[in-house]
Amino acid sequence: MFFKKKTDEELENNEPIAKASERIVFAQFTSDDDNYALDLIMQIKEGAPVIVNFEKVDEYTTNKYMAFFTGATMMVDGKVMRINENTILFTLKENFMDGTLRDFIENIPRQ
């Protein structure tokens, strides 16, 4: 469940990492699906910013997964950001370092 952060030397030896805004995973819940939720959590853990839309599920399911995603995101020193009433961003804090993720979120049309 826990993972080791890469050292500066390990990062230098790897190929360049894509900008945070280019790695966003968009997800929409249409049912109560724990396997789908777990797959998304693993993507957050691996560094992908995940934007989840709960518009098509009931309030109980939304609250269940909000608690699950928020807890898991906090465990990996992440950040949770509300985009609108039904859409939430879950990501590692370091995804905000290049500025592209914040720019992406600020340019989303609001309803």
Secondary structure, DSSP 4 states (H G I P E B T S, - for coil): ---PPPPHHHHHHSPPPPPGGGS-EEEE--S--HHHHHHHHHHHHTT--EEEE-TTS-HHHHHHHHHHHHHHHHHTTEEEEEEETTEEEEEEGGGGTTSHHHHHHHTSPP-
